[in-house]
Amino acid sequence: MDRKQHRLLRNIVVYGLGISIISFIIYKIGIFEVCAVLASANVGIYLFAVFIYLVTLYVLSMRWNYLLKLNGYSAGSKNLLLLITMGQFINNVTPSMKGGSEPFRAYYLSKLEQIPYHVSFSAVIIERILDSVIFLIFSFFVIIYFALKGVVYTEAFAIAWFLVMALTISIVYIAMHKKWAFKITLQIAKVVTKFSSKTLNEQKIKDTINKFQKTMIFFKGNRKGMITALLISSAWWLLDIFRIYVLFIAISTNVAFISVASTYLVALLVGILPTLPGGLGTSDTAMIAMYSFFNIPYSNAAAGTLLDRSISYIGVTIIGSIAFKIIKKKSKENSYEVES
């Protein structure tokens, strides 16, 4: 079996497992009950939720460009939106809901916009840190809310929260310390060179890390810029949660915004764990279970989750895969050499 066939078989197995989990849950809830709720959905409100999702993608591109401008660079809106959509696609096909796309986005940004690698990579790492900070702040209040409500799995959520915080601190520590950053980058480079014709240049790696860390220190010292970027990040997170809230309005389900926000963050926490692509099946189970805790009928919870997936998973995966092909074609047409 060649590499292509192996990848195809793996995709069939993992996606099949994810779809099987969702199908089994819907079967247990009642297929006809869920379909009836879906059929009753207000199409106009659903399309409004799609529009909100498109706005969130624009906000992400706006934040990315803002971080680049802080460092004296700028990128075209069209390329940024293509890269953001491509990133959503990659996140959906890798074993995590919100990560995995950063190296791809940084690499192709440099290729398309003639931005040095150390600037593009530092910008996406700052994005990741900002998202982690927002997640930790929002989920901290959710854990307090759960503790007051006496939710059974509050302790498990709290442990997961501390793990995410520890991981975030570790990423920042490694990124800011030359010795660790060089060791890890060198090991990754050794693996990459085994599968490519390129030779390993340790001095070039050291120079790139030095430039990268100087850029990171610049972001660290720009307090006003980071506060603005944090506010933009908060707007994105709130819009993403509001989109799901709107979807429940579309199926005439009365649900509090705090309930949607809590469920969103718990599902995201589950989806962050390396399981199935985009948290398919695992995060859906968590969402349905959490909605039921807030006294939402199972059929409505399943319908709301499916509507959300139709936008944030199916729709953007299809569009993102097309964006990926466009980006690869455009990057091949650009013959210039990017500064490290």
C-alpha positions as CSV (number, residue, x, y, z in Angstrom):
1,M,0.0,0.0,0.0
2,D,1.5,3.3,-1.1
3,R,1.4,6.6,0.9
4,K,-1.6,8.0,-0.9
5,Q,-3.7,4.8,-0.4
6,H,-2.7,4.7,3.3
7,R,-3.8,8.3,3.8
8,L,-7.1,7.6,2.0
9,L,-7.8,4.6,4.2
10,R,-6.9,6.5,7.3
11,N,-9.3,9.3,6.4
12,I,-12.1,6.9,5.7
13,V,-11.6,5.3,9.1
14,V,-11.3,8.5,11.2
15,Y,-14.1,10.3,9.4
16,G,-16.2,7.2,9.4
17,L,-15.7,6.9,13.1
18,G,-16.7,10.6,13.7
19,I,-19.8,10.3,11.5
20,S,-20.7,7.0,13.2
21,I,-20.6,8.7,16.7
22,I,-22.9,11.5,15.5
23,S,-25.2,9.1,13.7
24,F,-25.5,6.9,16.8
25,I,-26.3,9.8,19.0
26,I,-29.0,11.0,16.6
27,Y,-30.4,7.5,16.4
28,K,-30.7,7.2,20.2
29,I,-32.3,10.7,20.4
30,G,-34.7,9.9,17.5
31,I,-34.0,10.5,13.9
32,F,-37.5,11.7,13.1
33,E,-37.5,14.1,16.1
34,V,-34.2,15.7,15.1
35,C,-35.3,15.9,11.4
36,A,-38.5,17.6,12.5
37,V,-36.6,20.3,14.4
38,L,-34.3,20.8,11.4
39,A,-37.2,21.1,9.0
40,S,-38.7,23.8,11.2
41,A,-35.6,26.0,11.1
42,N,-36.0,29.6,9.9
43,V,-33.9,29.8,6.7
44,G,-33.5,33.6,7.0
45,I,-32.1,33.4,10.5
46,Y,-29.9,30.4,9.5
47,L,-28.4,32.5,6.6
48,F,-27.8,35.3,9.2
49,A,-25.8,32.9,11.2
50,V,-23.8,32.1,8.0
51,F,-23.2,35.8,7.6
52,I,-22.0,36.1,11.2
53,Y,-19.5,33.3,10.5
54,L,-18.2,35.2,7.5
55,V,-17.8,38.2,9.7
56,T,-15.7,36.2,12.2
57,L,-13.4,35.2,9.3
58,Y,-13.0,38.8,8.4
59,V,-12.3,39.8,12.1
60,L,-9.6,37.1,12.2
61,S,-7.9,38.5,9.0
62,M,-8.2,42.0,10.5
63,R,-6.4,40.9,13.7
64,W,-3.7,39.1,11.7
65,N,-3.1,42.2,9.6
66,Y,-3.1,44.4,12.7
67,L,-0.3,42.3,14.2
68,L,1.7,42.5,11.0
69,K,1.3,46.3,10.8
70,L,2.6,46.6,14.4
71,N,5.8,45.1,13.0
72,G,5.9,47.3,9.9
73,Y,4.3,45.0,7.4
74,S,0.9,44.6,5.7
75,A,-0.9,42.0,3.6
76,G,-3.7,42.1,1.1
77,S,-7.2,41.4,2.4
78,K,-7.9,38.8,-0.3
79,N,-4.8,36.7,0.5
80,L,-5.5,37.0,4.2
81,L,-9.1,35.8,3.8
82,L,-7.9,32.9,1.6
83,L,-5.3,32.0,4.2
84,I,-7.7,32.2,7.1
85,T,-10.2,30.0,5.3
86,M,-7.4,27.6,4.4
87,G,-6.5,27.6,8.1
88,Q,-10.1,26.7,9.1
89,F,-10.0,23.8,6.6
90,I,-6.7,22.5,8.1
91,N,-8.0,22.8,11.6
92,N,-11.0,20.7,10.6
93,V,-8.9,17.9,9.1
94,T,-6.4,17.7,11.9
95,P,-7.0,16.1,15.3
96,S,-7.9,19.5,17.0
97,M,-10.6,22.1,16.6
98,K,-8.5,25.2,16.9
99,G,-5.0,24.4,16.1
100,G,-2.7,22.9,13.5
101,S,-3.0,25.5,10.8
102,E,-0.5,28.1,12.1
103,P,2.7,26.8,10.4
104,F,0.9,26.5,7.0
105,R,-0.6,30.0,7.3
106,A,2.7,31.6,8.3
107,Y,4.6,29.8,5.5
108,Y,2.2,30.7,2.7
109,L,1.8,34.3,4.0
110,S,5.5,34.8,3.5
111,K,5.3,33.2,0.0
112,L,2.4,35.4,-1.1
113,E,3.2,38.7,0.5
114,Q,7.1,38.8,0.7
115,I,7.0,38.9,4.5
116,P,10.1,37.5,6.3
117,Y,9.4,34.1,7.9
118,H,10.4,35.3,11.4
119,V,7.7,38.0,11.2
120,S,4.9,35.8,9.8
121,F,5.6,32.9,12.2
122,S,5.8,35.3,15.2
123,A,2.5,36.9,14.2
124,V,0.6,33.5,14.2
125,I,2.2,32.5,17.5
126,I,1.0,35.7,19.0
127,E,-2.5,34.9,17.6
128,R,-2.3,31.5,19.3
129,I,-1.3,33.1,22.6
130,L,-4.1,35.7,22.4
131,D,-6.7,33.0,21.7
132,S,-5.4,31.0,24.6
133,V,-5.6,34.0,26.9
134,I,-9.2,34.7,25.9
135,F,-10.1,31.0,26.2
136,L,-8.6,30.9,29.7
137,I,-10.4,34.1,30.8
138,F,-13.8,33.0,29.5
139,S,-13.5,29.4,30.7
140,F,-12.4,30.5,34.1
141,F,-15.7,32.3,34.6
142,V,-17.5,29.3,33.2
143,I,-15.8,27.0,35.8
144,I,-16.9,29.4,38.6
145,Y,-20.5,29.3,37.1
146,F,-20.4,25.5,37.0
147,A,-19.1,25.3,40.6
148,L,-22.0,27.5,41.8
149,K,-24.5,25.4,39.8
150,G,-23.0,22.2,41.2
151,V,-22.1,20.7,37.8
152,V,-20.8,17.1,38.2
153,Y,-17.7,17.5,36.0
154,T,-16.5,20.8,37.3
155,E,-13.3,19.4,38.8
156,A,-12.4,17.7,35.4
157,F,-12.9,21.0,33.6
158,A,-10.8,22.8,36.2
159,I,-7.9,20.3,35.7
160,A,-8.2,20.7,31.9
161,W,-8.1,24.5,32.4
162,F,-4.8,24.2,34.3
163,L,-3.4,21.9,31.6
164,V,-4.2,24.4,28.9
165,M,-2.7,27.2,31.0
166,A,0.5,25.2,31.5
167,L,0.7,24.4,27.8
168,T,0.3,28.1,27.0
169,I,3.0,29.1,29.4
170,S,5.3,26.4,28.1
171,I,4.9,27.6,24.5
172,V,5.8,31.2,25.5
173,Y,8.7,30.0,27.6
174,I,10.2,27.9,24.7
175,A,9.6,30.6,22.2
176,M,11.4,33.2,24.3
177,H,14.4,31.1,25.2
178,K,17.0,30.6,22.5
179,K,18.5,27.3,23.8
180,W,15.1,25.4,23.9
181,A,13.8,27.1,20.7
182,F,17.0,26.1,18.9
183,K,17.0,22.5,20.1
184,I,13.4,21.9,19.2
185,T,13.7,23.6,15.8
186,L,16.8,21.7,15.0
187,Q,15.1,18.3,15.8
188,I,12.2,19.3,13.6
189,A,14.6,20.4,10.8
190,K,16.4,17.1,11.0
191,V,13.2,15.2,10.4
192,V,12.2,17.4,7.6
193,T,15.5,17.1,5.8
194,K,15.2,13.3,5.7
195,F,12.2,13.7,3.4
196,S,13.5,16.5,1.3
197,S,16.5,17.4,-0.9
198,K,17.4,20.4,1.3
199,T,20.5,20.3,3.5
200,L,20.6,21.3,7.2
201,N,22.1,24.7,7.9
202,E,22.4,25.1,11.7
203,Q,23.8,28.7,11.5
204,K,20.8,29.8,9.4
205,I,18.5,28.2,11.9
206,K,20.2,30.1,14.7
207,D,20.0,33.4,12.8
208,T,16.3,32.9,12.1
209,I,15.5,32.1,15.7
210,N,17.4,35.3,16.8
211,K,15.3,37.3,14.4
212,F,12.1,35.5,15.5
213,Q,12.8,36.2,19.2
214,K,13.5,39.9,18.6
215,T,10.1,40.1,16.9
216,M,8.5,38.3,19.8
217,I,10.1,40.7,22.3
218,F,8.8,43.6,20.2
219,F,5.3,42.3,20.6
220,K,5.9,41.8,24.3
221,G,7.0,45.4,24.7
222,N,4.0,46.9,22.7
223,R,1.4,46.9,25.5
224,K,-1.1,49.2,23.7
225,G,-0.9,47.1,20.5
226,M,-1.4,43.9,22.4
227,I,-4.4,45.3,24.3
228,T,-6.0,46.3,21.0
229,A,-5.3,42.8,19.5
230,L,-6.8,41.2,22.7
231,L,-10.0,43.3,22.2
232,I,-10.2,42.2,18.5
233,S,-9.7,38.6,19.7
234,S,-12.5,39.0,22.3
235,A,-14.8,40.3,19.5
236,W,-14.1,37.2,17.4
237,W,-14.8,34.8,20.3
238,L,-18.1,36.6,21.2
239,L,-19.2,36.6,17.6
240,D,-18.5,32.9,17.2
241,I,-20.6,32.2,20.3
242,F,-23.4,34.6,19.2
243,R,-23.6,32.6,15.9
244,I,-24.5,29.5,17.7
245,Y,-27.0,31.4,19.8
246,V,-28.6,32.7,16.6
247,L,-28.9,29.1,15.3
248,F,-31.0,28.1,18.3
249,I,-33.2,31.1,17.6
250,A,-33.6,29.7,14.1
251,I,-35.1,26.5,15.5
252,S,-37.3,28.4,18.1
253,T,-35.3,27.2,21.1
254,N,-35.2,29.4,24.2
255,V,-31.6,29.2,25.5
256,A,-29.6,31.7,27.6
257,F,-26.5,33.1,26.1
258,I,-24.4,32.0,29.1
259,S,-25.6,28.4,28.4
260,V,-24.4,28.6,24.8
261,A,-21.1,30.2,25.9
262,S,-20.5,27.5,28.5
263,T,-21.3,24.7,26.1
264,Y,-19.1,26.2,23.4
265,L,-16.1,26.5,25.7
266,V,-16.6,22.9,27.1
267,A,-16.9,21.5,23.6
268,L,-13.8,23.4,22.5
269,L,-11.9,22.1,25.5
270,V,-12.9,18.5,24.4
271,G,-12.1,19.3,20.8
272,I,-8.6,20.6,21.6
273,L,-7.6,17.1,22.8
274,P,-6.0,15.1,19.9
275,T,-8.9,12.8,18.9
276,L,-10.7,13.0,15.6
277,P,-10.3,15.6,12.9
278,G,-11.8,18.9,14.0
279,G,-13.1,17.2,17.1
280,L,-15.7,15.5,14.9
281,G,-18.0,13.3,17.0
282,T,-16.3,14.0,20.4
283,S,-17.1,17.7,20.6
284,D,-20.6,17.2,19.2
285,T,-21.3,14.7,22.0
286,A,-20.1,17.2,24.6
287,M,-22.3,19.9,23.1
288,I,-25.4,17.8,23.1
289,A,-24.8,16.6,26.7
290,M,-24.1,20.1,27.9
291,Y,-27.2,21.6,26.3
292,S,-29.3,18.8,27.9
293,F,-27.9,19.9,31.2
294,F,-29.4,23.4,30.6
295,N,-32.8,21.7,30.0
296,I,-32.8,21.9,26.2
297,P,-34.6,18.9,24.6
298,Y,-32.2,16.4,23.1
299,S,-33.7,16.8,19.7
300,N,-33.2,20.6,19.7
301,A,-29.7,20.2,21.1
302,A,-28.8,17.8,18.3
303,A,-30.4,19.9,15.6
304,G,-28.6,23.1,16.9
305,T,-25.3,21.2,16.9
306,L,-25.8,19.9,13.4
307,L,-26.7,23.3,12.1
308,D,-23.5,24.7,13.6
309,R,-21.5,21.9,12.1
310,S,-23.0,22.6,8.7
311,I,-21.4,26.1,8.8
312,S,-18.3,25.7,10.9
313,Y,-17.3,22.3,9.6
314,I,-18.9,21.2,6.3
315,G,-19.2,24.6,4.6
316,V,-15.8,26.0,5.6
317,T,-14.0,22.7,4.9
318,I,-15.3,22.7,1.3
319,I,-14.5,26.4,0.7
320,G,-11.2,26.1,2.7
321,S,-10.0,23.2,0.5
322,I,-10.6,25.3,-2.6
323,A,-8.7,28.2,-0.9
324,F,-5.8,25.9,-0.2
325,K,-5.5,24.9,-3.9
326,I,-5.7,28.6,-4.9
327,I,-3.0,29.5,-2.4
328,K,-0.6,26.7,-3.5
329,K,-1.1,27.7,-7.1
330,K,-0.4,31.4,-6.4
331,S,2.7,30.5,-4.2
332,K,4.2,28.5,-7.1
333,E,3.7,31.4,-9.5
334,N,5.7,33.6,-7.1
335,S,9.3,32.9,-7.9
336,Y,10.9,35.3,-5.4
337,E,13.0,34.1,-2.4
338,V,11.6,35.0,1.0
339,E,13.9,36.5,3.6
340,S,14.3,34.2,6.7
